[in-house]
Amino acid sequence: MSTGLTRGVTLSGLEGAVVDVEADVSLGLPAFTVTGLADTTVGEARDRIRAAASNAGVPLPSRRLTVNLSPAWMPKSGNAFDLPMVTQ
């Protein structure tokens, strides 16, 4: 259906590392999936994004939403990816 790409930053030691945030909206059962070696905090972004969208009066589509954080080998943590995910 539609795809989008933006960038975010994560810490790798004491340095920042650029992370590509790729989002895809496709047909299928409604779901929100985050992939790419994300920790629990990043995975919980789906709940924060749904709540924020609902409170803003902009409901998410009833489709399959997939967000990939690349590069997949780099661990990602924290809530810094909420904004890049929602801008998709």
Summary of the structure (lengths in Angstrom):
residues: 88
radius of gyration: 12.8
end to end distance: 13.1
largest distance: 40.6
contacts: 233
relative contact order: 0.32
helix: 23%
strand: 42%
